């Protein structure tokens, strides 16, 4: 069926605290009109930190991560019900279809919020693809910060330059950050591929060495 997913423009914040404030505000606005929200985080710590922030403003929600994994599939399956707010690590609940509740399609369907890009774009696509399945309506938006791990660890000199520019001039143009993010992901994937090749080579060398030494018995 034709895709009906609506990708909203990325939101780039100056730091993590500003990002989590923006995420909480986005959740609050959408829940007020009854639209279900699924928030993806890269780590258990991030999901717990967001949960504490939502609790502080009295916003009901469910959390799924390595610490709260009981009935994971059932919680994710209910994430499409009217007014539901679900905070989950990117890997939690994968493979579970999220059915939309009555009247949810008219509200825009499930809204997926990505809070931090992963080193592999494939995982980002899997998260954003949790909404608008099988022709249903759905929305997704990325709300990130320029001090996120991906950019800090793999952004290089360009990231440092953008940080200095932001400190002097305020919010960065989203297109600049998107370009840096794609470059950082390519750099991270090359690094991981090199690590896998090195590990495979070491395994082969160890096999050959053991084969030459013969049976110690």
C-alpha positions in Angstrom: 0.0 0.0 0.0 1.2 3.5 -0.7 3.3 5.0 2.2 1.5 7.7 4.2 4.4 8.5 6.6 4.9 12.2 7.2 8.6 13.1 8.0 8.7 16.4 9.8 11.8 18.7 9.6 14.6 17.9 12.0 14.9 19.9 15.2 18.5 20.6 16.3 19.1 21.9 19.8 22.3 23.4 21.2 22.8 20.9 24.0 21.2 17.8 25.6 19.2 19.7 28.2 17.6 21.8 25.6 16.9 18.7 23.6 15.1 16.9 26.4 13.0 20.0 27.1 12.0 20.1 23.4 11.2 16.4 23.4 9.0 16.7 26.6 7.2 19.7 25.1 6.6 17.8 21.8 5.2 14.8 23.7 3.0 17.1 25.9 1.5 18.9 22.9 0.7 15.7 21.0 -0.7 13.8 24.0 -3.0 16.8 24.7 -4.8 16.2 21.4 -4.8 12.4 21.9 -2.1 11.4 19.4 0.0 8.4 20.6 3.8 9.0 20.8 6.7 6.5 20.7 10.0 8.0 21.7 13.2 6.1 20.8 16.4 6.5 22.8 19.9 5.1 22.2 20.5 4.0 25.8 18.8 2.8 29.0 20.2 5.9 30.8 18.6 8.2 28.3 15.2 6.5 28.5 15.3 6.7 32.3 16.3 10.4 32.2 13.5 11.2 29.9 11.1 9.2 32.1 12.1 11.3 35.2 11.5 14.5 33.2 8.0 13.3 32.1 7.2 12.3 35.7 8.3 15.8 36.9 5.6 17.4 34.7 3.0 14.8 35.5 2.8 13.2 32.0 1.8 9.5 32.2 3.9 7.1 30.1 5.3 3.6 29.8 9.0 2.8 29.7 10.6 -0.2 27.9 14.3 -0.9 28.3 16.6 -3.5 29.9 15.4 -2.5 33.3 11.7 -2.5 32.5 11.2 -5.3 30.0 8.2 -7.2 31.5 5.4 -7.7 29.0 7.5 -5.7 26.4 5.5 -6.9 23.4 2.2 -6.1 25.0 3.3 -2.5 25.9 4.6 -1.8 22.4 1.4 -3.3 20.9 -0.6 -0.8 22.9 1.6 2.1 21.9 -0.8 3.1 19.2 -3.8 3.7 21.4 -5.2 7.2 21.8 -3.0 9.3 24.2 -0.4 6.6 24.8 3.1 7.7 25.4 5.8 5.0 25.2 9.5 5.6 25.9 11.8 2.8 24.6 15.3 2.1 23.7 15.7 1.7 19.9 16.0 -2.1 20.2 13.1 -2.6 22.5 9.9 -4.1 21.1 11.2 -4.5 17.6 9.2 -6.9 15.5 5.9 -6.1 17.2 3.2 -4.4 15.1 1.7 -1.3 16.6 -2.0 -1.2 15.8 -3.7 2.2 15.9 -6.6 2.7 18.2 -10.0 4.1 17.2 -9.8 7.6 15.8 -6.0 7.7 15.9 -5.6 7.9 12.2 -7.6 11.1 12.1 -5.2 12.6 14.6 -2.2 11.9 12.4 -1.5 8.3 13.5 1.4 7.2 15.6 4.1 9.9 16.1 7.7 8.5 16.4 10.3 10.8 18.0 14.0 10.0 17.4 16.1 11.6 20.1 19.6 10.7 18.9 20.9 9.4 15.6 22.7 6.0 15.7 26.0 5.2 14.2 24.2 3.0 11.6 21.5 4.8 9.6 19.7 1.4 9.3 18.7 1.5 12.9 17.4 5.1 12.5 15.3 3.9 9.6 14.0 1.0 11.6 12.9 3.3 14.4 11.2 5.9 12.2 9.6 3.0 10.3 7.6 2.0 13.4 4.9 4.5 12.3 2.7 4.5 9.2 2.9 0.7 8.7 0.8 -1.0 6.0 -0.5 2.2 4.6 -1.6 3.8 7.9 -1.0 7.4 8.6 1.9 8.3 10.8 4.4 11.0 11.6 8.1 11.0 12.6 10.5 13.7 13.7 14.1 13.8 14.9 14.9 16.1 17.9 18.6 16.0 18.5 21.5 18.1 19.9 24.8 19.0 18.5 26.5 17.5 21.6 25.0 14.0 21.0 27.5 11.1 21.1 27.5 10.5 17.3 28.7 14.0 16.5 31.1 14.3 19.4 32.8 11.0 18.7 32.8 11.0 14.9 32.2 14.6 13.9 35.9 15.5 13.9 37.1 19.1 13.3 33.8 20.1 11.6 31.9 19.3 14.8 34.2 21.5 16.9 33.8 24.3 14.4 30.0 24.1 14.5 30.1 24.1 18.3 32.1 27.4 18.2 29.8 28.8 15.6 26.7 27.9 17.7 28.2 29.5 20.8 28.6 32.8 19.0 25.5 32.8 16.7 22.8 30.6 18.4 21.0 27.7 16.8 22.7 26.0 13.8 21.0 25.7 10.4 19.6 22.2 10.3 21.1 21.5 6.8 24.6 22.0 8.3 24.0 19.5 11.1 22.4 17.0 8.7 25.5 17.1 6.5 27.8 16.6 9.5 25.6 13.8 10.8 25.7 11.9 7.5 29.5 12.3 7.4 29.8 11.1 11.0 27.7 8.0 10.3 29.8 7.2 7.3 33.0 7.6 9.4 31.6 5.4 12.1 30.5 2.7 9.7 34.0 2.6 8.1 35.6 2.3 11.6 33.3 -0.6 12.5 33.9 -2.3 9.2 37.7 -2.0 9.7 37.3 -3.4 13.2 35.4 -6.4 11.9 38.0 -7.0 9.2 40.8 -6.9 11.8 39.0 -9.3 14.1 38.4 -11.7 11.2 42.1 -11.5 10.2 43.2 -12.2 13.8 40.9 -15.2 14.0 42.3 -16.6 10.8 45.9 -16.1 11.9 45.1 -17.8 15.3 43.6 -20.7 13.4 46.7 -21.1 11.2 49.0 -20.8 14.2 47.0 -23.5 16.1 47.0 -25.7 13.1 50.8 -25.5 12.7 51.4 -26.3 16.3 49.4 -29.5 16.1 47.5 -31.4 18.7 49.1 -30.6 22.2 48.1 -34.1 23.4 
